[in-house]
Amino acid sequence: MNQRSSYTSSSSLAFGWRFAPLLVIAAWMIASLAAIDVFINFAFSYPRDPKVLTPTRLQQYFEYGRSAEGALRRMTRPDPAATAPITLAGWYDPLVATQWGVSGQVPLTAKPEKPVVTIYGASHSVRLAAALGRVSKDLISRSVGAPGATPNWSYGAYLRDRGGGASVAVVLTFNANELAMINSFSPSIWSGDFPMPYAGDRFYVEGGELKTIRPPYDSFKSYQQTFFDPKAWSAAVEFFARNDPLYDAFSFRANLLDYSALARLVRRAYNQDHTRANLHAVLDKSGFHPESQGVQLARALIHAFTTQARADGMIPVIYLVNNLGYSDFLFRALKPALDADKVVYVSSHTLVSPSDPNAYLPDSHFTDVNDNRLATALAEAIKAAK
């Protein structure tokens, strides 16, 4: 009898007896997770029609974490009439302006009888313009905005809109919770939950001068042509990878993980950590970092905006939105630039406490009453500056 062969056979049986149950358990776990994944993808699949504006909360929840590129594929269509409405917003070409009156949005005035104030920025600035239309009898308010617009987008919009409507003052908006994104071209790069395709100018300071990098596309048409051309789109993505410090390939590029609901949740957790790290490098709920690129660039934009507006015969105004939980850190971060240029400003923390949840709506905007107070302060500041 070959005892060595018998010993090997016995040990193999023992090994199999010890680990076989573990392998079975692991197989069942993998199969269960796969079944759960398939069920979630089937039961809570996101609407295929990009024009559907009201997906359920669970559909939205399990859609979060899709790559930016995957989200753009879902929402973008060659036909503007069939594409998601959000893909048409925020473009420089054409730059969309809205005029506001006592009752809300009104047709643009060809020959205004009162001085016109144009406000550039995101939704807080649009609400400020609407409030100015309600509270002021001496001014006409006009807004040029984009959803989630960062200060660099707003300054780029101002440069393209100079002389387009304002006759007395121009207002540039800074939000505390978006200051870190001032170095990025597009929400498709920095917004993991709500990527939007529009792009803005990226500014940077070199040798004490403000330099500009234009985005690879600045209209829906040029974006559409780029997006549906594989070579052109690949070149655009490489452009973002080279020139946008917030670009992250794992968050942006589409891959097989987009087809797994559980994998999307993992990517969303990664996106949130990535975004939080970017925010905290510039400004967080404990203070701001004056040496950070975000703060330095914001100060440079204030100087450039103030200088250009005065050269155009306009009163420059800076509007600071101190979001809930951010104290007055944005104001303190930018105060040296405000003082250096002696620019008129309205900082929300002077009228709306950043620590009072009742001063804000559930969507993080100020209440209508507080928007009216801020608009009144803006009108008074412009009157004093005149």
SELUMKOL-504249 format. One record per atom (N, C-alpha, C): x, y, z; residue in one letter. Coordinates in steps of 0.001 Angstrom, whole numbers, plus 500000, padded with zeros to 6 digits. Example, Ala and Ser with C-alpha at 12.3 -4.5 7.8 and 13.67 -1.06 7.14 Angstrom:
BEGIN
513190494310507800a/512300495500507800a/513200496700507800a/512850497750507080s/513670498940507140s/512900500030507870s/
end
This chain:
BEGIN
500846498795500000m/500000500000500000m/500878501250500000m/500467502212499210n/501212503470499148n/500658504418500208n/501327504475501380q/500801505267502492q/500838506763502214q/501843507187501462r/501929508631501162r/500706509083500391r/500310508262499410s/499133508593498616s/497900508603499481s/497793507662500432s/496635507603501321s/496595508819502226s/497724509265502729y/497790510442503620y/497334511706502886y/497805511853501635t/497419513022500841t/495915513039500608t/495362511901500341s/493919511817500090s/493133512193501330s/493588511752502483s/492875512061503726s/492925513546504045s/494101514159503854s/494219515606504137s/493383516427503175s/493283515987501928s/492460516719500952s/490998516675501359s/490571515496501837l/489181515382502289l/488915516281503489l/489874516317504406a/489703517157505598a/489649518633505217a/490547519022504275f/490567520417503813f/489218520785503188f/488755519891502316g/487468520150501671g/486326520210502667g/486369519321503696w/485296519295504698w/485270520588505516w/486459521157505788r/486501522386506580r/486064523610505779r/486429523683504505f/486207524900503738f/485002524843502802f/484484523680502554a/483324523579501666a/482140524400502160a/481788524357503457p/480663525189503924p/480914526675503730p/482161527110503918l/482477528522503727l/482313528930502273l/482729528043501384l/482570528346499958l/481100528416499578l/480303527522500160v/478855527536499885v/478237528832500395v/478628529228501612i/478099530472502188i/478497531674501328i/479760531690500909a/480230532808500072a/479469532852498754a/479243531675498181a/478495531624496919a/477074532141497098a/476446531733498210w/475081532216498473w/475060533728498689w/476067534257499392m/476131535710499620m/476272536461498303m/477167535964497437i/477363536619496141i/476093536560495317i/475456535378495319a/474213535223494558a/473116536132495106a/473047536258496436s/472025537107497051s/472248538580496710s/473517539006496805l/473821540401496460l/473511540687494997l/473832539719494131a/473525539898492715a/472025539980492494a/471267539145493215a/469804539177493082a/469237540501493576a/469773540976494710i/469325542272495234i/469649543386494245i/470853543322493679d/471273544331492700d/470327544346491510d/470030543167490977v/469132543078489823v/467748543592490185v/467272543230491379f/465942543670491802f/465873545196491895f/466897545798492526i/466902547258492671i/466918547928491299i/467782547442490409n/467867548027489071n/466542547917488325n/465820546817488564f/464543546618487891f/463416547417488551f/463336547334489886a/462217547947490605a/462319549470490668a/463551549977490707f/463725551426490866f/464532552018489713f/464325551481488537s/465046551991487371s/464659553433487093s/465651554219486718y/465424555636486447y/464650555779485139y/463735556755485045p/462962556933483807p/463869557085482589p/463524556381481538r/464343556450480332r/464147557759479579r/462994558356479730d/462715559629479069d/463416560739479843d/464433561403479281p/465164562430480032p/464334563664480355p/463149563778479760k/462308564945480035k/461407564732481243k/461418563531481837v/460650563285483050v/461294564058484196v/460547564961484781l/461114565863485786l/460876565379487213l/460051564354487396t/459694563962488758t/459911562474489006t/461155561988488946p/461408560606489360p/461135560457490851p/460846559252491299t/460587559033492717t/461867559206493522t/461722559330494825r/462898559503495679r/463814558297495614r/463229557099495570l/464056555899495497l/464762555800494142l/464068556208493085q/464727556231491781q/465916557190491803q/465730558352492400q/466832559307492509q/467952558757493383q/467582558135494491y/468582557639495441y/469497556607494790y/468916555660494068f/469727554612493459f/470373555063492146f/470000556239491658e/470681556805490491e/471952557537490908e/471937558105492140y/473134558768492642y/474310557787492601y/475452558271492200g/476623557420492111g/476914556957490705g/476000557215489784r/476321556944488385r/477440557897487973r/478320557460487121s/479404558327486666s/478824559558485978s/479570560649485997a/479114561861485322a/478889561596483837a/479792560849483245e/479661560529481827e/478418559685481580e/478154558737482468g/476949557927482346g/475691558753482506g/475711559706483455a/474553560579483646a/474322561460482422a/475408561956481825l/475273562771480621l/474685561950479475l/475067560684479371r/474501559827478339r/473010559639478550r/472607559519479804r/471191559309480094r/470355560542479771r/470897561725480010m/470073562932479892m/470206563659478555m/471253563388477785t/471510564144476557t/470934563437475338t/470252564200474495r/469729563700473238r/470156564633472105r/470323564103470886p/470710564967469760p/469688566055469469p/468405565754469710d/467337566707469444d/467086567555470686d/467279568860470624p/467034569708471799p/465622569567472359p/464665569207471517a/463288569046471983a/463118567770472806a/464050566836472680a/463939565557473379a/464925565426474533a/465886566322474620t/466911566225475655t/466360566674477001t/467041566320478088a/466622566770479420a/466716568294479493a/465705568966480052p/465742570435480112p/467001570979480769p/467549570254481763i/468722570765482466i/469938570837481563i/469956570047480470t/471099570093479562t/471111571372478734t/469995572086478708l/469909573312477914l/470227574558478733l/470414574393480032a/470597575546480925a/472074575838481154a/472373577126481378g/473692577537481843g/474731577816480789g/474358577761479526w/475367577939478474w/475690579408478252w/476940579665477901y/477352581029477557y/476751581479476224y/476535580518475328d/476024580863473996d/474771580049473701d/473575580651473728p/473355582066474032p/473277582294475544p/473637583492475949l/473541583887477348l/472124584378477606l/471439583742478542v/470021584041478779v/469879585018479946v/469187586109479712a/468920587098480756a/467427587117481066a/467106587381482322t/465715587454482765t/465491588757483498t/464372589409483197q/464022590655483880q/462898590376484864q/462952591077486009w/462007590813487086w/461232592070487450w/459958591866487777g/459103592958488209g/458376592590489492g/457396593376489860v/456666593160491116v/456003591791491145v/455483591351490013s/454737590090489963s/455588588900489529s/456889589118489324g/457747588016488898g/458452588318487592g/458709587286486816q/459419587452485553q/458588588245484561q/459242589198483893v/458559590046482915v/459404590105481651v/458807590491480518p/459584590601479269p/460712591614479403p/461829591327478739l/462960592248478766l/462570593586478166l/463023594650478781t/462685596001478330t/463703596479477305t/463229596839476129a/464133597303475060a/464744598656475410a/463889599574475888k/464350600904476278k/463885601185477706k/464632600681478693p/464198600826480087p/464126602280480520p/463104602604481289e/462910603960481797e/463612604170483128e/464047603077483757k/464739603166485043k/466099602473484941k/467021602814485826p/468342602171485796p/468227600653485969p/469088599920485260v/469046598456485270v/470238597904486064v/469937596953486944v/470953596244487715v/470957594793487247v/472126594290486852t/472237592889486433t/473005592106487487t/472454590962487859i/473047590115488897i/473463588792488265i/474714588402488469y/475266587189487882y/475497586149488973y/475052584922488712g/475296583871489690g/474326582718489577g/474225581959490672a/473367580782490720a/471983581166491229a/471263580204491769s/469858580423492124s/469671581485493207s/470628581623494132h/470493582678495145h/470486584059494492h/471284584224493442s/471334585519492766s/470067585757491953s/469510584688491387v/468253584825490644v/467137585229491602v/467121584628492774r/466105584984493775r/466309586419494265r/467568586853494380l/467831588237494778l/467297589204493723l/467505588874492449a/466993589724491368a/465472589783491392a/464835588630491634a/463376588611491723a/462895589470492891a/463616589380494021a/463238590187495183a/463455591669494923a/464531592018494215l/464776593424493885l/463642593968493012l/463127593133492128g/461981593545491316g/460749593813492163g/460631593092493288r/459475593279494164r/459585594524495034r/460809594804495533v/460932595831496566v/461337597205496040v/461908597285494843s/462429598565494371s/461524599189493312s/461211600469493524k/460453601231492530k/461374602064491640k/462673602070491985d/463620602936491274d/464570602183490355d/464574600859490456l/465519600069489684l/464814598945488925l/465392598562487818i/464956597368487095i/465991596284487350i/465538595110487730s/466473594020488018s/466506593026486865s/467696592538486613r/467947591609485511r/468923590558486021r/468665589308485726s/469561588246486196s/470106587443485027s/471357587035485169v/472006586117484238v/472581585010485108v/472014583810484998g/472422582767485928g/472449581393485312g/472954580461486106a/472998579057485734a/472804578245487001a/472184577066486919p/472010576237488118p/473357575814488692p/473580576165489958g/474854575816490586g/476031576616490092g/475777577782489524a/476868578578488946a/477902578944490005a/479165578734489667t/480271579124490530t/480761580513490113t/481549581190490968p/481961582560490641p/482720582682489323p/483481581648488950n/484204581735487683n/483239581732486501n/482170580903486589w/481147580940485530w/480519582332485489w/480191582869486643s/479502584162486713s/480367585281486148s/481675585259486464y/482551586294485926y/482694586137484417y/482775584910483930g/482814584679482490g/481547585167481813g/480391584980482471a/479131585469481918a/479124586991481872a/479632587615482928y/479703589084482949y/480555589608481794y/481705588980481566l/482592589446480496l/481910589356479134l/481070588353478932r/480370588196477659r/479150589104477556r/478643589547478705d/477394590305478737d/477616591804478885d/478864592241478977r/479146593667479209r/478407594540478202r/477661595499478733g/476893596384477870g/475613595764477357g/475303594548477837g/474125593860477334g/472827594240477999g/472872595047479039g/471614595398479686g/471759596282480907g/472807596070481691a/472970596878482893a/473282598325482532a/472722599257483329s/472988600669483070s/473460601404484318s/473408600746485475v/473843601424486681v/474770600552487533v/474481599250487650a/475279598406488535a/475282596966488053a/476378596281488364v/476488594849488094v/476887594158489394v/476332592976489607v/476517592266490870v/477098590886490585v/478202590549491262l/478819589235491135l/478596588474492436l/478117587230492323t/477716586448493491t/478758585401493853t/478993585266495167f/479850584215495711f/479055583450496764f/479034582118496662n/478385581270497654n/479433580546498482n/479225580488499782a/480197579828500652a/480370578362500283a/479263577668500007n/479352576226499763n/479819575869498360n/480143576880497546e/480646576609496199e/482005577262495937e/482595577835496976l/483856578545496772l/484955577597496294l/484933576356496770a/485976575405496383a/485891575014494922a/484730575219494289m/484548574820492897m/484944575929491925m/485508577002492439i/485861578152491613i/486969577814490609i/487662576683490823n/488738576256489917n/488271575292488834n/486984574999488778s/486504573935487897s/485692574492486731s/485697573769485626f/484977574202484435f/483472573969484516f/483056572857485102s/481673572426484904s/481147571606486074s/479825571703486346p/479220570832487359p/479320569352487006p/479544569036485726s/479724567635485361s/481009567076485954s/481899567950486395i/483164567524486996i/483093567550488517i/482502568593489085w/482548568709490545w/481280568262491262w/480190568043490544s/478939567655491193s/478648566177490930s/478859565335491929g/478614563919491759g/477145563559491693g/476300564281492456d/474871563953492498d/474079564600491376d/474481565803490961f/473728566517489936f/474652567048488833f/475298566156488100p/476182566630487017p/475378567292485909p/475799568485485520m/475157569215484425m/476218569532483386m/475864569503482106p/476898569581481068p/477477570960480803p/476762572047481156y/477264573363480772y/478649573605481365y/479425574439480699a/480803574709481126a/481058576209481147a/481973576612482022g/482348578023482123g/483846578193481991g/484270579440481977d/485700579736481934d/486368579279483229d/487626578900483116r/488427578643484308r/489513579712484381r/489628580344485531f/490614581397485738f/491698580907486706f/492871581476486577y/493953581183487508y/494889582380487537y/495637582486488612v/496566583606488792v/497978583121488496v/498673583836487615e/500046583500487263e/500845584789487128e/501908584881487886g/502735586080487842g/501979587329488239g/501024587160489138g/500225588298489590g/499134588715488628g/498980588001487510e/497952588335486531e/496899587243486461e/495670587657486156l/494564586718486020l/494543586179484591l/494686584860484469k/494685584207483164k/493399583405482982k/493069583111481721t/491816582432481403t/492057581201480544t/491338580110480865i/491289578932480002i/489824578740479608i/489550578795478324r/488183578628477850r/487815577140477829r/486562576803478051p/486137575399478009p/486128574875476581p/486118573559476400p/486130573000475041p/484836573220474278p/483765573588474980y/482491573925474336y/481758574915475236y/481000575830474626d/480299576836475426d/478845577017475012d/478313576074474222s/476901576102473837s/476386574680473815s/475074574519473898f/474517573170473837f/474839572516472505f/474804573291471438k/475080572732470118k/476501572195470025k/477472572977470502s/478861572514470424s/479102571348471383s/478460571373472540y/478542570236473466y/477956568988472825y/476799569131472222q/476119568012471576q/476983567402470473q/477564568268469649q/478425567781468571q/479655567066469131q/480207567604470211t/481370566986470838t/481006565658471487t/479894565640472205f/479504564474472990f/479224563253472118f/478607563481470951f/478233562359470090f/479306562013469052f/480466562655469167d/481614562323468327d/482668561702469245d/482879560376469195p/483787559712470145p/485179560338470219p/485754560700469085k/487091561291469093k/487076562679469739k/486082563483469377a/485994564830469950a/485716564757471446a/484867563807471856w/484554563687473282w/485768563207474068w/486505562271473493s/487717561801474148s/488717562942474330s/488822563800473326a/489727564951473421a/489248565923474496a/487926566114474601a/487382567015475621a/487652566473477017a/487474565162477214v/487737564562478520v/489215564689478876v/490096564486477908e/491528564665478156e/491842566115478516e/491137567044477876f/491308568466478199f/490954568724479667f/489812568183480108f/489410568366481504f/490423567720482455f/490895566532482087a/491852565833482946a/493142566646483112a/493562567354482067r/494798568150482125r/494605569477482847r/493430570078482693n/493273571482483086n/492343571737484270n/491639570720484741d/490701570929485848d/491204570190487086d/491587570919488142p/492129570253489332p/491120569401490080p/489824569577489811l/488810568776490487l/488401567536489698l/488966567377488508y/488620566202487699y/489086564931488388y/488211563922488409d/488536562625488983d/487983561551488051d/488854560733487498a/488449559758486484a/487433558760487026a/487592558331488292f/486669557345488859f/485252557908488943f/485136559187489227s/483819559813489315s/483260560165487947s/484131560484486998f/483664561026485728f/483424559956484668f/484367559044484466r/484299558129483337r/483274557021483553r/482504556732482502a/481530555643482545a/482238554304482460a/481720553309483186n/482251551954483128n/481166550974483582n/481529549713483761l/480549548678484103l/479877548934485454l/480524549681486337l/479934549966487647l/478613550720487523l/478418551437486422d/477177552180486226d/475962551253486155d/476177549986485821y/475068549053485667y/474693548352486969y/475409548637488030s/475150548020489331s/474684549066490329s/473495548862490900a/472973549805491885a/473858549852493120a/474346548697493569l/475195548660494757l/476537549319494493l/477086549104493304a/478357549750492950a/478169551260492855a/477011551689492385r/476752553138492315r/476734553750493715r/476197553017494685l/476195553524496055l/477623553660496588l/478470552717496229v/479881552805496640v/480533554029496008v/480259554241494710r/480845555401494045r/480298556696494647r/479035556700495027r/478489557922495620r/479208558250496932r/479469557238497741a/480207557477498987a/481586558051498677a/482229557521497660y/483539558043497249y/483411559491496781y/482385559790495977n/482180561149495483n/481978562130496628n/481208561712497626q/480951562604498751q/482229562891499529q/483052561868499730d/484338562081500421d/485242562994499596d/485259562774498278h/486092563578497384h/485654565045497414h/484330565267497345t/483800566635497372t/484077567294498708t/483891566543499789r/484132567095501126r/485591567515501289r/486498566709500767a/487923567047500860a/488231568319500077a/487624568466498899n/487826569685498108n/487288570913498832n/486110570775499436l/485515571892500165l/486383572298501351l/486781571308502123h/487517571604503352h/488910572147503074h/489408571954501871a/490714572516501526a/490646574024501343a/489422574548501183v/489238575984500952v/488477576634502097v/487309576098502399l/486451576690503412l/485545575608503953l/485462575516505279d/484564574546505883d/483835575183507053d/483158574364507841k/482326574918508908k/483128575303510146k/484444575229510058s/485280575676511164s/486133576886510792s/486146577259509519g/486920578418509111g/487322578343507651g/488241579211507260f/488695579231505872f/490212579194505850f/490738578876504661h/492187578754504495h/492643579845503526h/493188580949504053p/493523582107503201p/494559581808502134p/495391580777502356e/496431580469501379e/495931579558500265e/494714579059500364s/494198578120499368s/493974578804498020s/494043578016496955q/493834578564495622q/492438579147495478q/491445578515496109g/490077579004496005g/489918580409496548g/490452580656497738v/490349581988498342v/491167582997497548v/492371582636497157q/493213583557496399q/492585583919495055q/491998582934494383l/491363583208493094l/490113584060493273l/489340583802494319a/488146584604494571a/488515586072494780a/489570586305495521r/490029587688495735r/490476588326494421r/491148587541493583a/491594588070492286a/490406588381491377a/489363587551491427l/488176587811490608l/487462589080491071l/487424589300492369i/486799590523492882i/487536591750492341i/488853591697492368h/489637592828491860h/489404593032490366h/489440591941489589a/489259592060488139a/487860592552487796a/486864592025488476f/485477592432488238f/485278593902488585f/485802594300489728t/485649595691490173t/486321596654489191t/487515596310488779t/488255597170487853t/487528597310486520t/487056596188485970q/486392596212484674q/485057596941484738q/484280596692485795a/482966597339485913a/483108598849486014a/484079599315486789r/484286600764486917r/484748601363485600r/485559600626484857a/485995601115483546a/484810601227482584a/483786600389482789d/482589600427481953d/481558601437482442d/481873602143483520g/480939603124484059g/479863602534484943g/480057601287485396m/479089600612486258m/479530600654487719m/478565600534488609i/478859600357490025i/479021598856490274i/480210598382490645p/480375596954490942p/479884596645492353p/479185595534492492v/478690595091493795v/479006593608493947v/479472593224495119i/479720591817495432i/478626591333496383i/477987590221496009y/476940589622496838y/477491588334497434y/477567588273498759l/478114587121499466l/476995586330500118l/476856585075499728v/475841584189500288v/476520583294501318v/476280583583502590n/476834582777503679n/475831581667503997n/476037580497503429n/475069579421503534n/474917578924504965n/473807578250505213l/473495577735506538l/474632576862507066l/475110577203508269g/476163576428508904g/477567576913508626g/477720577922507755y/479055578392507379y/479451579694508072y/478662580121509055s/478965581340509796s/479246582490508814s/480180583367509163d/480542584470508268d/481908584224507635d/482284582946507493f/483632582612507022f/483878583119505602f/482862583071504751l/483050583571503384l/483366585061503406l/482627585812504205f/482873587250504306f/484285587520504817f/484693586791505841r/486020587012506408r/487122586619505427r/486861585584504621a/487854585143503641a/488072586181502552a/486984586878502167l/487066587810501039l/487157589267501457l/487065589549502752k/487088590935503231k/488351591691502806k/489545591075502809p/490724591833502359p/490579592369500940p/489948591597500048a/489749592058498671a/488673593134498613a/487620592983499409l/486561594002499451l/487122595330499935l/487953595268500947d/488541596494501494d/489567597099500535d/490369596243499916a/491424596751499027a/490846597516497848a/489736597020497298d/489126597671496134d/488002598628496511d/487726598744497825k/486656599633498296k/485376599410497486k/485031598130497322v/483879597766496508v/482629597658497377v/481501598053496817v/480217597903497491v/479902596413497603v/479391596002498756y/479035594593498908y/477798594444499781y/477124593327499609v/476030592909500477v/476369591502500931v/476599591337502220s/476909590022502769s/475728589545503590s/475223588375503252s/473966587918503854s/474047587769505370s/475257587531505901h/475338587277507337h/474947588494508167h/474973589679507567t/474601590886508314t/473095590997508512t/472324590267507712l/470864590334507798l/470213588983508072l/470900587910507705v/470355586562507869v/471384585710508608v/471013585206509766s/471955584420510556s/472253583084509881s/473523582791509607p/473886581500508999p/473702580312509939p/473308580575511177s/473089579493512139s/471615579302512475s/470724580015511784d/469286579925512054d/468579579170510937d/468220577906511150p/467558577131510089p/466246577743509639p/465576578481510520n/464281579066510168n/464416580205509157n/465639580681508949a/465862581751507979a/466002581216506564a/466009579887506435y/466233579254505139y/465056578347504773y/464865578165503494l/463885577210502997l/464487575801503035l/463656574758502927p/464194573390502931p/465203573126501822p/465118573884500722d/466065573677499615d/467333574503499771d/467533575124500938s/468736575870501324s/468729577332500890s/467709577779500153h/467620579193499805h/467096579999500992h/467288581310500937f/466705582172501946f/465189582219501765f/464485582497502840t/463043582689502727t/462764583943501903t/461555584063501386d/461190585244500597d/461370586527501406d/461017586471502679v/461153587656503537v/462614588080503609v/463506587126503775n/464930587460503860n/465504587886502517n/465025587273501427d/465442587753500107d/465038589209499916d/463842589571500375n/463392590962500270n/464285591891501089n/464685591462502265r/465575592288503104r/466924592485502423r/467453591426501835l/468733591526501145l/468628592402499900l/467505592288499185a/467301593122498001a/467170594591498384a/466508594860499490t/466396596245499968t/467774596803500307t/468602595979500960a/469965596401501289a/470768596664500020a/470562595845498988l/471255596053497719l/470831597366497078l/469531597631497064a/469045598882496464a/469602600092497202a/469646600006498513e/470168601110499312e/471668601300499073e/472392600199498931a/473841600288498694a/474131600930497334a/473344600576496338i/473538601167494982i/473187602642495014i/472121602994495712k/471707604404495807k/472798605225496488k/473379604666497549a/474440605381498265a/475682605522497380a/475988604482496592a/477168604525495735a/477003605525494591a/475768605731494114k/475530606682493044k/475802608099493499k/
end
